[in-house]
Amino acid sequence: MICFAILAHEDESVLTEQIKNIRHYIPNARIVLYNGGTNKDFGSCQGIPICPYSRPLQYGKLGRFLYDVMKWLEETNIEYDYFINLDSDVLFIKHGFESFIEEVMEGYDCMGAHMQIQHSVHDNPQFYPGVTLWNEWHRWQPFFQTNYFVRYFNPAQVYRRSIVRKILDETDFNQLEQLLAATDTFAMEEMLYATLAMKYGGKCGEYPWNYDESLQYVRTVKPISFDEMKVAKIAPHYYWIHPIKGESFTFMSMLSKQMDHKNRFNQ
């Protein structure tokens, strides 16, 4: 079973549509919300659990999000096999994600998009978050006790429950709290948990995508177009796309379902 953790804080109509979208394509999944904003009532009418450790977070400083939800899931003993984080602009576009995860996670403990393993700032000097982490490596290296870090693009990182438990059991979270409070590293959430997973013996994999092609469907700023979504729906291994913003989320979700219905009708 998959447990999705959605990080959101504004535009509850989009959150409503995202929950509908998940339930349409992955009906057996659990869904929890992390309210990253100042409106304490946000998401309270959605019928899904809200992580009680939720707090306002800043863009580029989401490092504690996964830990807060992981910790709460263990405290409440919520059952799941795979823990997956979602931004509010991730849209699922086809059925079969559960079986896909079971297949590609065989032999792996975690998985993410656009994976990198860096041993120095020279490995990928164009990767800005990595550069900012190397600038603070004198602080982070004693915490990681590694000579590398692993990076995943933030949305839809996948962690087996067994590696989540290792992370919770073996990490010094008092030290981590101090580091997160002081850090200027951008997007630490992309590097923190994958590095801990590998440090604790986890095997890290990545989505089975062609890198250049995947940037067309999973990227940072420019929203996915309808034409791109249509191509992604028939491309192998693409079950979600990012980013889909604001009102476009409802529109694209509706169009995706219409395409499903049309395809079934024509078969």
Secondary structure, DSSP 4 states (H G I P E B T S, - for coil): -EEEEEEE-S-HHHHHHHHHHHHHH-TT-EEEEEE-SS-TTTTTTSSS-B-TT----BTTB-THHHHHHHHHHHHHT---SEEEEEETT-EE-SS-HHHHHHHHTTT-SEEEEEEEEESSTTS-TT-HHHHHHHHTHHHHHHHH-SS-EEEEEEEEEEEEHHHHHHHHHH--HHHHHHHHHH---TTGGGTHHHHHHHHTTPPEEE-S--HHHHHHHB-SSSPPPHHHHHHHHHSTT--EEB---THHHHHHHHHHHHHHHHHHHH-
